[in-house]
Amino acid sequence: MAMGTPLAAHHGDAAYSDKPNEMKGCVVTEFDWMNPHSLIKFDYKTAAGEVEHWTMEIGSPPSMTLLGWSRTTLRAGDVITAYVYQAKSGVKVGRTNKVILADGTVLADRDDSTPSRYGAEPPK
C-alpha cells in the first residue's frame, strides 16, 4: 500500500514577470473582495490611446486587511496607479505589487519588512 505525505503547497509566481509595470491613470471597473485572492479589475489607456482591460490579483481579505486594505478600498470609477507583475504569457492579468490611490495613499500587496519574492523592494 502506498502512503502519501500531505503537502502544504500554494501556487508560485513563476508565471509572472519579475519587474512590475507602472500603469498610471487606471480606472477601476470592479473590486472583488474574496477568498482565496481578491481581484482588482481596471481599464488602462495605452500611449496609443487603446483601452486595455486588466485583472490584478492581491492576497486574501484577512492578509490584506493587515496591510490597510478593506472591502471598500476601491470602487468602480476610482482612478489609480497600478504596479503589476504581468503574466509572462502577455495576457492582461498579473500579481499586484502596489496600488497608489488618487489621494496618494500607497497600498502594497505585502509588508515591506517581508523579503520580496523577486529580491527587490516595491518601487516607492
VENMO-V236050 format. One record per residue. N is the residue number from 0. RES is the residue in one small letter. SS is DSSP state (@ for helix, = for strand, . for the rest). PHI is phi as a letter, one per 20 degrees, with the letter a starting at -180 (none if undefined). D_LAST is the distance of its C-alpha to the last C-alpha in Angstrom with 1 decimal. Layout:
BEGIN
[[N/RES/SS/PHI/D_LAST] [N/RES/SS/PHI/D_LAST]]
END
This chain:
BEGIN
[[0/m/./none/54.7] [1/a/./e/51.1] [2/m/./d/48.6] [3/g/./d/44.9] [4/t/./d/42.2] [5/p/./f/39.6] [6/l/./d/36.1] [7/a/./e/32.9] [8/a/./c/30.9] [9/h/./b/28.0] [10/h/./f/26.9] [11/g/./e/24.4] [12/d/./d/21.6] [13/a/./f/23.7] [14/a/./f/24.1] [15/y/=/d/20.5] [16/s/./g/18.7] [17/d/./e/16.6] [18/k/./c/13.8] [19/p/./f/12.2] [20/n/=/e/13.4] [21/e/=/e/11.4] [22/m/=/c/14.0] [23/k/=/e/14.2] [24/g/=/m/17.2] [25/c/=/f/18.1] [26/v/=/d/20.9] [27/v/=/f/21.4] [28/t/=/d/24.9] [29/e/=/a/25.1] [30/f/=/c/23.4] [31/d/=/d/25.5] [32/w/./e/25.0] [33/m/./b/27.1] [34/n/./e/27.8] [35/p/./e/27.1] [36/h/./c/23.9] [37/s/./f/22.8] [38/l/=/c/22.3] [39/i/=/d/20.4] [40/k/=/d/22.5] [41/f/=/b/21.5] [42/d/=/d/22.7] [43/y/=/c/20.8] [44/k/=/e/22.6] [45/t/./f/22.4] [46/a/./g/22.9] [47/a/./e/26.6] [48/g/./n/26.8] [49/e/./e/27.3] [50/v/=/e/26.1] [51/e/=/d/24.7] [52/h/=/d/24.9] [53/w/=/d/22.2] [54/t/=/c/22.0] [55/m/=/d/19.1] [56/e/=/e/20.0] [57/i/./c/18.3] [58/g/./f/20.0] [59/s/./f/23.1] [60/p/@/g/23.6] [61/p/@/f/24.3] [62/s/@/f/21.1] [63/m/@/f/18.9] [64/t/@/f/20.7] [65/l/@/f/19.6] [66/l/./e/15.9] [67/g/./o/16.8] [68/w/./e/18.0] [69/s/./b/21.6] [70/r/./f/24.1] [71/t/./d/23.6] [72/t/./g/19.8] [73/l/./c/20.4] [74/r/./c/23.5] [75/a/./g/25.0] [76/g/./o/24.2] [77/d/./f/20.8] [78/v/=/d/18.4] [79/i/=/c/14.9] [80/t/=/d/12.1] [81/a/=/d/12.4] [82/y/=/d/10.6] [83/v/=/c/13.8] [84/y/=/e/15.5] [85/q/=/f/18.7] [86/a/=/g/22.2] [87/k/./f/23.6] [88/s/./f/26.7] [89/g/./n/25.1] [90/v/./f/25.8] [91/k/./e/23.3] [92/v/=/c/22.1] [93/g/=/a/19.3] [94/r/=/d/17.3] [95/t/=/f/14.3] [96/n/=/e/10.9] [97/k/=/a/9.4] [98/v/=/c/10.8] [99/i/=/d/10.0] [100/l/./f/13.4] [101/a/./g/15.4] [102/d/./e/15.2] [103/g/./n/11.4] [104/t/./f/11.4] [105/v/=/d/8.7] [106/l/=/c/10.9] [107/a/=/d/10.3] [108/d/./e/13.3] [109/r/./b/13.5] [110/d/./f/13.2] [111/d/./f/10.8] [112/s/./f/14.2] [113/t/./e/15.5] [114/p/./g/15.4] [115/s/./f/13.9] [116/r/./f/16.8] [117/y/./d/15.7] [118/g/./n/15.2] [119/a/./c/11.5] [120/e/./f/8.5] [121/p/./f/6.3] [122/p/./f/3.8] [123/k/./e/0.0]]
END
